[in-house]
Amino acid sequence: MASVSLTNLDLATPFLGLNLSSRLIGVKGRPFRALFRSPRCVLDTPYEGNVTKFSRIRVWDPYKRLGVSTAASEEEIWSARNFLLQQYSGHERSEESIEAAFEEILMASFQHRKKTKINLKTRLKKQVEESPPWFKNLLNFVELPPTDVIFRRLFLFAFMGGWSIMNSAEGGPAFQVAVSLAACIYFLNEKTKSLARASIIGLGSLVAGWVCGSLIVPSIPSFLLQPTWSLELLTSLVVYVFLFLSCTFLK
């Protein structure tokens, strides 16, 4: 059989253009070490490598990252966020950085509004505590009912006012005022559980409203009023306001 000697085999070939023997066999007695490198291809390119990267991706200040001032309005912040997301669309890290800055600004704005609201309540409470005794005693007669209660009673007295205006040509609003007074006393009696006290407060509101209306209405310029609106009608409208306030906010 024919035998082939591989003793002096030279692995250099014109096709490869490299002497592989020098890469596979140790030099000067050094141990063998493979130096293979995997070929590079399109899949080896990093993800989003060709997409424009956000230059302020590592800026710590969220306002500077979005390119807006600390006094920027909410509309300006939204505009900056939308513009940057559109400009760097496709680069995931840039989009995450922009969104993170936007959310941080919104959260800071929410905390500021919440803190301001709490501080306002605290200041009002402090002012009430530092107010004169007569003012504190006056506040003891006032309460804030639920919102639905306020709107229901407001609708009732607004309806009475509209009814009085529509019937102004036929007669005075005496009947509507009487119904409003009865409703006021009824609501006050529900809270105070005392018909006598409810009647006193209701009648007092009626008198106070009528007196204030008689003083305020004549000072209103005539061109602001309808010619068919009499002094009695306008005074009754003021009375409805007083009755509404007394039966809604007084204890």
C-alpha positions as a Markdown table, in Angstrom:
| # | Residue | x | y | z |
|---|---|---|---|---|
| 1 | Met | 0.0 | 0.0 | 0.0 |
| 2 | Ala | 1.1 | 3.4 | -0.7 |
| 3 | Ser | 2.0 | 5.5 | 2.3 |
| 4 | Val | 2.0 | 9.2 | 2.7 |
| 5 | Ser | 4.4 | 11.0 | 5.0 |
| 6 | Leu | 3.0 | 13.9 | 6.9 |
| 7 | Thr | 6.3 | 14.9 | 8.6 |
| 8 | Asn | 7.0 | 18.0 | 6.5 |
| 9 | Leu | 3.5 | 18.8 | 5.5 |
| 10 | Asp | 3.1 | 22.5 | 4.9 |
| 11 | Leu | -0.5 | 23.6 | 5.6 |
| 12 | Ala | -0.1 | 26.9 | 3.8 |
| 13 | Thr | -2.2 | 27.0 | 0.7 |
| 14 | Pro | -2.9 | 29.7 | -1.8 |
| 15 | Phe | -6.6 | 29.4 | -1.1 |
| 16 | Leu | -6.5 | 30.3 | 2.7 |
| 17 | Gly | -3.5 | 32.6 | 2.3 |
| 18 | Leu | -2.4 | 31.7 | 5.9 |
| 19 | Asn | 0.1 | 29.3 | 7.3 |
| 20 | Leu | -2.2 | 27.3 | 9.6 |
| 21 | Ser | 0.8 | 25.3 | 11.0 |
| 22 | Ser | 2.0 | 28.4 | 12.9 |
| 23 | Arg | -1.5 | 28.8 | 14.4 |
| 24 | Leu | -2.1 | 25.2 | 15.4 |
| 25 | Ile | 1.4 | 24.1 | 16.5 |
| 26 | Gly | 3.1 | 25.6 | 19.5 |
| 27 | Val | 6.1 | 27.9 | 19.0 |
| 28 | Lys | 9.4 | 27.1 | 20.7 |
| 29 | Gly | 8.0 | 24.3 | 22.8 |
| 30 | Arg | 5.0 | 26.2 | 24.1 |
| 31 | Pro | 1.8 | 24.2 | 24.6 |
| 32 | Phe | -0.7 | 24.0 | 21.9 |
| 33 | Arg | -3.3 | 26.8 | 21.8 |
| 34 | Ala | -6.2 | 27.1 | 19.4 |
| 35 | Leu | -6.7 | 30.6 | 18.0 |
| 36 | Phe | -10.0 | 30.1 | 16.2 |
| 37 | Arg | -12.3 | 33.0 | 15.7 |
| 38 | Ser | -15.8 | 32.7 | 14.6 |
| 39 | Pro | -16.7 | 34.6 | 11.4 |
| 40 | Arg | -18.7 | 37.8 | 11.8 |
| 41 | Cys | -22.0 | 38.2 | 10.1 |
| 42 | Val | -25.0 | 40.5 | 10.1 |
| 43 | Leu | -26.5 | 38.7 | 13.1 |
| 44 | Asp | -23.4 | 39.7 | 15.2 |
| 45 | Thr | -24.3 | 43.4 | 14.9 |
| 46 | Pro | -25.7 | 44.7 | 18.3 |
| 47 | Tyr | -29.4 | 45.2 | 18.5 |
| 48 | Glu | -30.5 | 48.7 | 17.4 |
| 49 | Gly | -26.9 | 49.3 | 16.3 |
| 50 | Asn | -27.9 | 51.5 | 13.4 |
| 51 | Val | -30.6 | 53.4 | 15.2 |
| 52 | Thr | -29.9 | 57.0 | 16.5 |
| 53 | Lys | -29.2 | 56.9 | 20.2 |
| 54 | Phe | -30.5 | 59.5 | 22.6 |
| 55 | Ser | -27.6 | 61.8 | 23.6 |
| 56 | Arg | -28.9 | 62.6 | 27.1 |
| 57 | Ile | -29.7 | 59.0 | 28.0 |
| 58 | Arg | -27.6 | 59.2 | 31.2 |
| 59 | Val | -28.5 | 62.7 | 32.3 |
| 60 | Trp | -29.7 | 62.5 | 35.9 |
| 61 | Asp | -32.0 | 65.5 | 36.0 |
| 62 | Pro | -35.3 | 64.5 | 34.3 |
| 63 | Tyr | -36.0 | 68.1 | 33.2 |
| 64 | Lys | -32.6 | 68.4 | 31.5 |
| 65 | Arg | -33.0 | 65.0 | 30.0 |
| 66 | Leu | -36.3 | 66.1 | 28.3 |
| 67 | Gly | -34.8 | 69.5 | 27.5 |
| 68 | Val | -37.4 | 71.5 | 29.4 |
| 69 | Ser | -37.2 | 74.0 | 32.2 |
| 70 | Thr | -38.4 | 73.4 | 35.8 |
| 71 | Ala | -41.1 | 76.0 | 35.2 |
| 72 | Ala | -42.4 | 74.3 | 32.0 |
| 73 | Ser | -46.2 | 73.7 | 31.8 |
| 74 | Glu | -47.7 | 70.3 | 31.5 |
| 75 | Glu | -48.4 | 70.8 | 27.8 |
| 76 | Glu | -44.7 | 71.7 | 27.2 |
| 77 | Ile | -43.6 | 68.5 | 29.0 |
| 78 | Trp | -46.0 | 66.4 | 27.0 |
| 79 | Ser | -44.8 | 68.0 | 23.7 |
| 80 | Ala | -41.1 | 67.4 | 24.6 |
| 81 | Arg | -41.8 | 63.8 | 25.5 |
| 82 | Asn | -43.7 | 63.1 | 22.3 |
| 83 | Phe | -41.1 | 64.8 | 20.1 |
| 84 | Leu | -38.2 | 62.8 | 21.6 |
| 85 | Leu | -40.1 | 59.5 | 21.4 |
| 86 | Gln | -40.7 | 60.2 | 17.7 |
| 87 | Gln | -37.1 | 61.3 | 17.1 |
| 88 | Tyr | -35.6 | 58.2 | 18.8 |
| 89 | Ser | -38.2 | 55.7 | 17.9 |
| 90 | Gly | -36.8 | 52.2 | 17.6 |
| 91 | His | -34.0 | 52.6 | 20.1 |
| 92 | Glu | -35.3 | 50.8 | 23.2 |
| 93 | Arg | -32.9 | 52.3 | 25.8 |
| 94 | Ser | -33.5 | 55.8 | 24.5 |
| 95 | Glu | -37.3 | 55.4 | 24.7 |
| 96 | Glu | -37.1 | 53.9 | 28.2 |
| 97 | Ser | -34.9 | 56.8 | 29.4 |
| 98 | Ile | -37.3 | 59.4 | 27.9 |
| 99 | Glu | -40.4 | 57.7 | 29.5 |
| 100 | Ala | -38.6 | 57.4 | 32.8 |
| 101 | Ala | -37.8 | 61.1 | 32.9 |
| 102 | Phe | -41.4 | 62.0 | 31.9 |
| 103 | Glu | -42.9 | 59.8 | 34.6 |
| 104 | Glu | -40.5 | 61.2 | 37.2 |
| 105 | Ile | -41.6 | 64.8 | 36.3 |
| 106 | Leu | -45.3 | 63.8 | 36.5 |
| 107 | Met | -44.8 | 62.1 | 39.9 |
| 108 | Ala | -42.9 | 65.2 | 41.2 |
| 109 | Ser | -45.7 | 67.4 | 40.0 |
| 110 | Phe | -48.3 | 65.2 | 41.7 |
| 111 | Gln | -46.4 | 65.2 | 45.0 |
| 112 | His | -46.1 | 69.0 | 44.8 |
| 113 | Arg | -49.8 | 69.5 | 44.2 |
| 114 | Lys | -50.6 | 67.1 | 47.0 |
| 115 | Lys | -48.2 | 68.9 | 49.4 |
| 116 | Thr | -49.6 | 72.3 | 48.4 |
| 117 | Lys | -53.2 | 71.1 | 49.1 |
| 118 | Ile | -52.1 | 69.7 | 52.5 |
| 119 | Asn | -50.3 | 73.0 | 53.3 |
| 120 | Leu | -53.4 | 75.0 | 52.4 |
| 121 | Lys | -55.6 | 72.9 | 54.7 |
| 122 | Thr | -53.0 | 73.3 | 57.4 |
| 123 | Arg | -52.8 | 77.1 | 57.0 |
| 124 | Leu | -56.6 | 77.4 | 57.0 |
| 125 | Lys | -56.8 | 75.3 | 60.1 |
| 126 | Lys | -54.1 | 77.4 | 61.8 |
| 127 | Gln | -56.0 | 80.6 | 60.9 |
| 128 | Val | -59.2 | 79.2 | 62.3 |
| 129 | Glu | -57.4 | 78.3 | 65.5 |
| 130 | Glu | -55.8 | 81.8 | 65.8 |
| 131 | Ser | -59.1 | 83.6 | 65.0 |
| 132 | Pro | -61.1 | 85.5 | 67.6 |
| 133 | Pro | -63.5 | 83.6 | 69.9 |
| 134 | Trp | -66.6 | 85.1 | 68.3 |
| 135 | Phe | -65.4 | 83.8 | 64.9 |
| 136 | Lys | -64.9 | 80.3 | 66.3 |
| 137 | Asn | -68.3 | 80.3 | 67.9 |
| 138 | Leu | -69.8 | 81.4 | 64.5 |
| 139 | Leu | -68.1 | 78.5 | 62.8 |
| 140 | Asn | -69.7 | 76.1 | 65.3 |
| 141 | Phe | -73.0 | 76.8 | 63.6 |
| 142 | Val | -71.7 | 75.9 | 60.1 |
| 143 | Glu | -71.2 | 72.5 | 58.5 |
| 144 | Leu | -70.3 | 71.2 | 55.1 |
| 145 | Pro | -72.8 | 68.5 | 53.9 |
| 146 | Pro | -72.2 | 65.9 | 51.2 |
| 147 | Thr | -72.0 | 67.2 | 47.7 |
| 148 | Asp | -75.2 | 65.4 | 46.5 |
| 149 | Val | -77.1 | 67.1 | 49.3 |
| 150 | Ile | -75.8 | 70.5 | 48.2 |
| 151 | Phe | -76.8 | 70.0 | 44.6 |
| 152 | Arg | -80.2 | 68.7 | 45.4 |
| 153 | Arg | -81.1 | 71.7 | 47.5 |
| 154 | Leu | -79.5 | 74.0 | 45.0 |
| 155 | Phe | -81.7 | 72.5 | 42.3 |
| 156 | Leu | -84.8 | 73.0 | 44.5 |
| 157 | Phe | -84.3 | 76.7 | 45.2 |
| 158 | Ala | -83.1 | 77.3 | 41.6 |
| 159 | Phe | -86.4 | 75.8 | 40.4 |
| 160 | Met | -88.3 | 78.1 | 42.7 |
| 161 | Gly | -86.4 | 81.1 | 41.3 |
| 162 | Gly | -87.2 | 80.0 | 37.7 |
| 163 | Trp | -90.8 | 79.4 | 38.6 |
| 164 | Ser | -91.1 | 82.9 | 40.1 |
| 165 | Ile | -89.5 | 84.5 | 37.0 |
| 166 | Met | -91.8 | 82.6 | 34.6 |
| 167 | Asn | -94.9 | 83.7 | 36.6 |
| 168 | Ser | -93.7 | 87.3 | 37.1 |
| 169 | Ala | -96.3 | 88.6 | 34.6 |
| 170 | Glu | -99.2 | 86.8 | 36.3 |
| 171 | Gly | -98.6 | 87.7 | 39.9 |
| 172 | Gly | -96.1 | 88.0 | 42.7 |
| 173 | Pro | -93.9 | 85.2 | 44.0 |
| 174 | Ala | -95.7 | 84.9 | 47.4 |
| 175 | Phe | -96.6 | 81.2 | 46.8 |
| 176 | Gln | -93.1 | 80.2 | 45.7 |
| 177 | Val | -91.5 | 82.1 | 48.7 |
| 178 | Ala | -93.9 | 80.3 | 51.1 |
| 179 | Val | -93.0 | 76.9 | 49.6 |
| 180 | Ser | -89.3 | 77.7 | 49.8 |
| 181 | Leu | -89.7 | 78.7 | 53.5 |
| 182 | Ala | -91.5 | 75.5 | 54.3 |
| 183 | Ala | -88.8 | 73.4 | 52.5 |
| 184 | Cys | -86.1 | 75.3 | 54.4 |
| 185 | Ile | -87.7 | 74.6 | 57.8 |
| 186 | Tyr | -88.2 | 71.0 | 56.8 |
| 187 | Phe | -84.5 | 70.5 | 56.0 |
| 188 | Leu | -83.4 | 72.3 | 59.2 |
| 189 | Asn | -85.7 | 70.2 | 61.3 |
| 190 | Glu | -84.1 | 67.1 | 59.9 |
| 191 | Lys | -80.7 | 68.3 | 61.1 |
| 192 | Thr | -81.6 | 70.0 | 64.4 |
| 193 | Lys | -84.4 | 67.7 | 65.5 |
| 194 | Ser | -86.1 | 70.8 | 66.8 |
| 195 | Leu | -89.0 | 72.3 | 64.9 |
| 196 | Ala | -88.9 | 75.5 | 67.0 |
| 197 | Arg | -85.2 | 76.1 | 66.2 |
| 198 | Ala | -85.8 | 75.2 | 62.6 |
| 199 | Ser | -88.6 | 77.7 | 62.3 |
| 200 | Ile | -86.6 | 80.5 | 63.9 |
| 201 | Ile | -83.7 | 79.9 | 61.6 |
| 202 | Gly | -86.0 | 79.7 | 58.6 |
| 203 | Leu | -87.9 | 82.9 | 59.4 |
| 204 | Gly | -84.7 | 84.7 | 60.3 |
| 205 | Ser | -83.2 | 83.8 | 56.9 |
| 206 | Leu | -86.4 | 85.0 | 55.2 |
| 207 | Val | -86.3 | 88.3 | 56.9 |
| 208 | Ala | -82.5 | 88.8 | 56.4 |
| 209 | Gly | -82.9 | 87.9 | 52.7 |
| 210 | Trp | -85.8 | 90.3 | 52.2 |
| 211 | Val | -83.9 | 93.2 | 53.9 |
| 212 | Cys | -80.7 | 92.6 | 51.9 |
| 213 | Gly | -82.7 | 92.2 | 48.7 |
| 214 | Ser | -84.5 | 95.5 | 49.3 |
| 215 | Leu | -81.1 | 97.2 | 49.8 |
| 216 | Ile | -79.2 | 95.5 | 47.0 |
| 217 | Val | -81.8 | 95.4 | 44.2 |
| 218 | Pro | -82.3 | 99.2 | 43.8 |
| 219 | Ser | -78.6 | 99.7 | 43.3 |
| 220 | Ile | -78.5 | 97.4 | 40.3 |
| 221 | Pro | -78.5 | 99.3 | 36.9 |
| 222 | Ser | -81.8 | 99.0 | 35.2 |
| 223 | Phe | -80.3 | 98.0 | 31.8 |
| 224 | Leu | -79.2 | 94.7 | 33.4 |
| 225 | Leu | -82.7 | 93.8 | 34.3 |
| 226 | Gln | -85.7 | 92.8 | 32.4 |
| 227 | Pro | -88.5 | 95.4 | 32.3 |
| 228 | Thr | -91.1 | 92.9 | 33.6 |
| 229 | Trp | -89.0 | 92.1 | 36.7 |
| 230 | Ser | -90.5 | 93.9 | 39.6 |
| 231 | Leu | -88.7 | 94.8 | 42.9 |
| 232 | Glu | -90.7 | 92.1 | 44.7 |
| 233 | Leu | -89.5 | 89.4 | 42.2 |
| 234 | Leu | -85.9 | 90.4 | 42.5 |
| 235 | Thr | -86.0 | 90.6 | 46.3 |
| 236 | Ser | -87.5 | 87.1 | 46.3 |
| 237 | Leu | -84.6 | 85.8 | 44.3 |
| 238 | Val | -82.3 | 87.1 | 47.1 |
| 239 | Val | -84.5 | 85.4 | 49.6 |
| 240 | Tyr | -84.1 | 82.0 | 47.9 |
| 241 | Val | -80.3 | 82.4 | 48.2 |
| 242 | Phe | -80.5 | 83.0 | 51.9 |
| 243 | Leu | -82.9 | 80.1 | 52.4 |
| 244 | Phe | -80.7 | 77.8 | 50.5 |
| 245 | Leu | -77.6 | 78.8 | 52.5 |
| 246 | Ser | -79.3 | 78.5 | 55.8 |
| 247 | Cys | -80.9 | 75.1 | 55.3 |
| 248 | Thr | -77.8 | 73.7 | 53.7 |
| 249 | Phe | -74.8 | 74.9 | 55.7 |
| 250 | Leu | -76.3 | 75.9 | 59.1 |
| 251 | Lys | -76.5 | 73.3 | 61.9 |
